[in-house]
Amino acid sequence: MNKIKCECGHVNPEGTVLCESCGKPIDENQHLDGNDKKKLLNMRYDGTARRSQTYNKTIVDKIWSFFSSVKVGVWLIVIALFASAIGSIFPQEQYIPADAVSRDPAIFYEERYGILGQIYYQLGFHNLYSSWWYMILIALIGISLVICSLDRFVPLFRALRNQKAKRHETFLKRQRLFSQTDNITDTDMETLKQGLKKQRYHVTVEDGHILAEKGRFSRWGPYVNHIGLIIILLAALLRQTSVFYMDEYVWVREGEQKVIPGTDQAYYIENKDFIIENYDPEDEKFKDAIAKEGGIVPSNYQTNVVIYQAMKPEVTGAEPELKKIKEGSIRMNEPIKFDDYVVYQSGYQQNEFSSMTFKIHETNDAKEKSLGEFTVDFASPKSTYELENGFRVEINNYYPDYYLDDKGEPASETNYPRNPAFVMMVYPPNGSEPEISFLGIGKNIDATGENDYKVGITDFEMRDVSGLSVRRDYSLPYFIIGAIIFMIGVIQGMYWQHRRIWIRPQAGGLLLAAHTNKNWHGIKRDIEKAIAATNINMVVDQQEIDK
């Protein structure tokens, strides 16, 4: 690597704009930060060499230079924001409503939003935030933040660590705030130093040259911001893994005990009872709002549950013993928590059939006297039912949620017994050929028109079903930590300023120059107070050095 030796004797790395020791501009590198003899010095990194502006030979150098550009980082963020906006046009797959006609995204988006929904689904926007290209985009933003930070942090750290009181005359004259005083006394110099110390400046003296500095830590604010953002981005990436984030949905019927998905069969949940409460339509407080809704308005959804933990069985393959660890109620916005899991009330289905009882009677019997009965349990329906009187009934087809499709063929809209229908084969005791019947709610069809026996519904039981969301989120603490660090950086960089004042003795007088990263009025006021009782000239704000 080429070295640049300044007239002061200090050897600077290639790409240095201002000498690290005396601050004298390096003539051949003035183009790097826009330093021109007709303009004030660019003091952003005190002229220290930056890697992105020094090396550009290998592929690594070119990649580093590309990602170190602030413009590239801004464009990546803009693209991510635009993509995120597209992902919020329609609900993501995991937020498809529980009461939707179908939670299958291939059906839901087209049915609910028409052709736009179909295009949205086919382009993969229904899972946008977990898509590979969105993850790559977030990763690129993180890479840009890391490289941008390192490209600027390292030279800034080196520059601020080696602050010198003794600076070249050109360095002072090309600062924005500058003044020259021809005649001063020792008393004036001492008064100036004490005035700066009273304003909490750290004063360094080197061969009669003075550097007064305060608020240096504020320069690290943007880099603290970047650390916070990088932690947030890492948390966003980790949140897409099952280790750090889990969001499952489960339907649990009243009286049913079910394994909680995503827990590796370590936990079970039992639905003791589902309760729904409605607002009183005659209540004066809500009467108008309920009338506007045009129907019953629920005031509370509640599922009373018991949470069990599966204990490891002593014998391999045996059923695990369940230990009750929590019992309580789940309401809207009032989840139940256990270990690292949170269970929310997210949906419900009322009046779902739990069982149906059927009887067999002779077709021509007006009194429909029962020849035998059997009960179908929808939780575990059998394919064959043997009656005591010798009848045998086989369920040839079962449609839990019966409807006729576009071709007029029977089908089931869902797998839940909301409108059950059956094709039954009835075998009489005499062993003759079976009779075929189609049976459903309000339907009893003799398939051949010659059946001697008929099947009828005598009783049924119904129950409610709770839709529960189960979540576990290990990434949330990282989001919180990243947000706190980001806010610390914002406060650090917003409410403090890095102020520096250089004083160079010169032939019975002095040169005084000052620089701050912001709030120039504040540093002018500090200088004015420090020189109030002296003959030192007030600094002039020279935005441009005259040609």
N, C-alpha and C positions, 0 to 999 in steps of 0.2 A: 504494500500500500504506500502510495506517495505521501510524503510529509511536506508541510509548508512551514518554513521558518520565518518568524516575524522579526522586525528590526530590533525588538526588545530582547530577542534571543530565545523566545519560547517556540517550541516545535509543535505545530498544530496538525491534527489529522486532516486527510484530504476531504474537501468539501466544507471546511470551516469558512464562515463568512466574516466573522469578527474574531480577532485574536482572543483566545481564551484567557490570556494573561492581562494584556493592556487594553483590549477592546478596539485596536486600530483595524479599520476595514481591510480585508484581503482583496486587493484590486481585482484579481482574476476571477473571484467568486461572487462579485456583487450582483450578478444576474440571478443567483439562486433564490434569494428572498426578495428580489426587487429593490435591493439597495443600490441607489444611484447617487452620484455626487451632488445632484441637484435636489435630492430628497432626504428626508429624515431617515435615520437608521431604523430598520425593522428589528425590533427587540423581542420578538415573540419567543425565541429560544436562545436569546443572547448571541445569535450568530453561530451556535455550535453545529458541527456537522451532523446531518441526518442521513441515515442509511439509504433511504429511498432516493435521495438526491445525489448520492455519492457513487453507488454501484448500479450498473445497468447492463451487465454482460451476460450472466448465466440466466437460465430459465427461472431459478429461485429468485434472482434479483428482480426480474420482470414481474413475477407474481407478487413479490413483496411491494414493489413500487405501485402495482395496480391496486392492491387492497389498502395501501397506506393513504390513498386519496380520499379526502373527505367527501368529494362529489360521488365517488363510487358507493361509499357507505350511505349517503343520503338517498341515492337512487334505489339501493337495496331495501331501505326502510319504506320508501314510497311504494315500491312494488309489493312488499309484504302487506302494507296497509290496504292497497287496492285489492289484493287477493283476499285479505281478511273480510273486507266489505262484501265481496262476492259471496263468501261463505255464510254471511248473515242474511242474505236475501230470503232464503227459505231455511227452515230448521234443519240442523244436522241430523243424521240418522239416529243418533242416540237420544235426540229430543223429539222424535216422532210421538205425537200424543197417544196415550194409552187407549183412548176411545176412538182412534182412527179406524176406518173400515178395514185396513190391513196395515200391519207394522212392517210388512215387506217393502223396502224402499222402491223396488221395481214397480210396485203397484201404487204405493202411497203418493209419490210425487206426481205421477201422471193423473191419478184420480183427483187429487186435491188442487193441483195447479195447472193442469192441462199440458199443452205442448211445451210451455216454458219449464214446467216441472220435469217433464221427460228429458229435455235437453240438459237440464241441471243435473239430473241423475246420471245420464249417459256420459257426461263430461267428468264425472267423479267428484263434483262439488259437494255431494251429500256427505262425504267424509274428508272434506278439504283439510281440516286442521291436523289430521293424522296421515295425510298423503305423503308419499316419498318426496315429491318436488317441493311441498311446503316445508317439510323438515330440512331439506337441503337449503332452501332460502333462509330459514332461521339460522342454520349453521353458518352460512356465508356471512350473515350479519354479525354473528359472533366472531368469525375469523377477522372480518374487517375491523371490529372494535379492538380486538387484541393487537392486530398489527398496527393500526392507527395509534393506539396507546403506546406500544413499545417504541415505535418510530419517533415519537415525540417525547416520551417520558425519559428515556435514557439520556438524550442530549440535554434536556432541561435539568435533569438531576445532576449531570456533570457540571453544567454551567452554574447552577445555584450553589453547589457544594464548594466551588472554587471562586467565590466572590472576592474580588480584589478592590481595595480602596484606591490603589494607584492605577489611574487610567490615562490613556493617551489623550492628548489635547483634542484631536479630531473626534474622538468618541464623545467627549462632552459637548463640543460645539454642534454636533449633529443630533443632539437630543431635542425633544419637543420643547421642554422647558429649559431655558438657558439664560444666564446673565454673566456679565464680566464687570468686575470692580477693580479699579486701578490701584487705589490706596486704601489699605486697611491696617488696623492695629492688632496687636496681640489680644487686646481686650475684646475687640470685635470678634475675633476667631473663637475665643473662649466663651463669649456670650452665645455665639451661634451653636457651639457644641452643647452647652448646657440647655439651651432652648429646645434642641432636638431631643435630648435625653428626657426632658420633662414631658414630652409628647410620646414617650415610650418607644423611641427609636433606639435600636441597638447600634452604637457608634463604634466603628473600627478605624484606628489610625495607623497609617503605614507611611513612614518617611515624610510626615507632615500632610499627607493626603488623607482625606476623610471619606468614609462611606457610612451613611446613616440609613438603616433599613428596618422595616417592620412589616408584619403581615405576610411573610414568605409562605407560610403554610397554606394560604388561600390559593396558591398556584396549583396545588394538588387537587383542588376541587373537581375539575373535569375528569381526572383520572380515577378519583373515587367514584364519580358517576359511572364511569365505564365499568369499573369492577362490579358495581351494583347491577348494571344492565347485563353483564356477562353472566352473573349468578342467576338472574331472572331467565335469561335465554337457556341456560343449562337446565334450569328447573322445568322450563317448557318442553325441552327435549326429553328429559327423564320422565315427564308426566305421560308420555306416550308409551311407556313400557309398563307391563303388568306388575313389575316389582314395585314401582313407585305410585301407580294409580290404578284403581279398579272401580268400574262403574257397571253394575249388573242390574237386571230387572227380573223380578220373579212374581208370579201369580200364586197366591196362597189362599185356598178355600177355607171357609169356616170349618173348624174341627180337623183340619189337615195339618200334618207335620211334614215339613219339607227341608231338605238340605239347602243351606244358603249358598248360592252360586258364587264362585270366585274364592271360596274359603278352603278349597281342597278337602271338602267333606269334613271339616273340623267343627263346623257349627250348624245347628238346625234351628228352624223357627216354627212355632206352632201358632196358628190363628185361632184364638179362643173365641173371638166375636168381632164382627164388623158393625159399626154403628154410624148411621148418617142422621144428622139433625138438620131441620129446615127452619128458615125464618118464618115467623107467624105472619101470614099475609094480611092480618087485621091490625098488626102493630103499626101505630101511627108513624113511628120513626122510619120504618122501612116500606110502608105501604105503597108509596108512589114508585119507588125503585123496583119493587117486586112486580107491580103492575106493568112497568115499562119493559121488564124482562119477559113478561107474558107467560109465566109459569112458576113452578116451585124453585126456590133459590136455596141451595144447601148452605148451612152456617157452620157445619163441622163434619169432617170425615175422620173417623177414628177406628183404629184396629188395635184390639187388646191382644198382646202377643206374649209368648214365653220363648226365651232364647236358651238353647241347650248347647253344651260343649260335648263333643264326642270324645270319650275316654278311650285310650288305646286298649283293644281287647287283649286278654291274656293268651287266647288261642288264635293263631293266624287264620283269617277267613271268617271268624265269628262276627256277629253283629256287635257294633260298638255300644258301650253303655253310655247313655246320655245323662249329663249332669246339668241341672238347671242353674244358670248363672245370672239370669235377669228376667224380670217380669215387669211389664208396664204397658203404657198406651202410646201409640204413634198417631199424632195428629198432623195436620198441615202446618209446616214450619216448626213443628215440635218433634224432631226425630228421637229415636232411641239409640243410645250409644253403648257399645261394649268393646272392650279391647281397643283395636285401632279401626273398628268399623262403625259406620253410621247408617241407620236404616230410616228412609223417608217414606211417608205416605204419598204415593204418586198417582194412584188411579184406583178404580173400583168397577166391579160389575155386579149388578143386583139381579136377584131372581134367576140364578143359574140352576138348572136341574141337578140334583144330587142322585136321585133314584126314581125309578118308575116301576109300578106294579101292574102286571097284566093278568087278564083271565082269558081262558078259552071257553067258548060256549058254542052250541049248535047254531048254525046260520039261520035256521027256520024257527028257532025258539024265541018267541016274542018277549018272554020274561028274561031272556039272556042268563039263564041259570049257569053258574060257574061249574065247569068240569075240572078245573085245576088252575092254580095261580103260580106265577113266578115273578121275581123282582130283579130288575137290571140295575146294578150299582154302576153309575157312570165313572166312578173313580177307577174301577177295575172290571169292566164288562166281560162276561164270559161269551164264548162262541156257541156253547150248547147248554141247554137247560133241560134236565130230566125231571118230569113231574111224577108224583106218587101214583097217579092213576094210569101211568103207562105212556102218556104223551111225551114227545120229545120235540123241543123247539131249537132250531139252529138259526143264528143271526147271520144271514148271508152277506148283507151289507149294512153298514152303520154310518149315518150322516149326522155328526154332532150338531152342526149348524146348517140345517137343510135349506137349499134353494135350488131353483132350476136355472141352469146356465143358458147361454145364448142359443144352444142347439136343442134346448128343451130336455136336457139330461139332468137327472138329480146329481147334486154335488154339495159339498160342505164348504161354507165360506170361511169358517175358522175350525179349530180343533176343540172348541169349548162347547159343552152341551147346552146351548141356548135355545135351540129349536130342533130337538132330536127327531130323527126319522129312521125307520128300519125296513129292510127287506127280510121277512122271516119265512123260514121253511118249517111247516108244522107237520110232524109225523104222528098219525093216529096210532092208538094202541094195537090195532089189528095188523099193523105192519104194511099197510098199503102205500101207494105212492104219496110223496109229500105234497102238501098244498102250499101255494105261494101267496103271501099277503104283503102289502105295502102299508106300513103303519106310521103315523106321525100325529102331531098336534092338529086335531080337526080333520084328520085324514085316515080312512080305513078302506083300502082298495083291494078288492078281490082280483088278483092278477089274471085268473082264468074265467071268472064268472060262474064257476061250478064247484066252489069250495063247500064242503059240508060243515066246516068249522070256521069260526071267526075269532080273532084276537082283539080284545078291547082294553083300553086303559081304565083301571079302577082307582088308582091313587098315585100320587107323586109327592116327592119332597124337594124343596128348593133351598138354596143357600146363597150367601153373598161371597164375592171373591175380592180380595184386596190386591192391588198392584203396588208392589214395594220396590223402591230403588235402594240398592246396597252399594255403599261407596267406602273406599279406603284411599286416603290421599297422604302419601309421605312427602309429596313435593311442596305442599303448602308452606312448611317452615322455611324452605329455601326461597320461595317467593317473598315471604315476609322479611327475611334477612336481606335479600337483594334490594327490596324497596326501602328498608331502613338505611342501608349503606348509600343508596342513590340519593335519598333525602339529605343525608349528612353531607354528601358532596355538593348538593345544590346550595345548602346553607353555607357551607365552607367557602364556596366560590362567589356567592351572591352578597354576603354581608361583610366580607373583609376584602381588602385590597393589598397587593404587594407594592409597597412604596419604597423607592430608593433615591437617595440624594447623594451626589458626588461633589466633593470640594477639592479643587486642585490649586495649591499656592502657585503664584506666578509673578515674579519681579515686584514684590511689595503689594501685590493685589491677589485676586483669586478668580478662578472660574467656578461657577456653580451651575450644576445641571441636575435634572430630576426626571424620573420615569415612574409610571405606575401602569398597571394593567387595566385600570379603569378608575373613574371618579377623579378626573384631573382637577376639578375645583377643590376637592378635599386636600390634595397634596399642595396646591397653591396656598391654601389657607394655613397649612402647617408651616410652610416656608415663611409666609408673611409673619406669623407669630414668632418664629425663631430669629428673624433678622430685625424685629421691631425696634430694638434699642441699639442698633448698629448702623454703620454707614454702608453696609452691603446693599447693592442694587437688587431690586426685586426681579425675579425671573420673567422672561417674556415668552409667551406661548407662540412658538414659531411652527406653524403647521407645514410650511414649505420654506426651505432655504432659498433666498433670492438668487436668481441666475447670476 
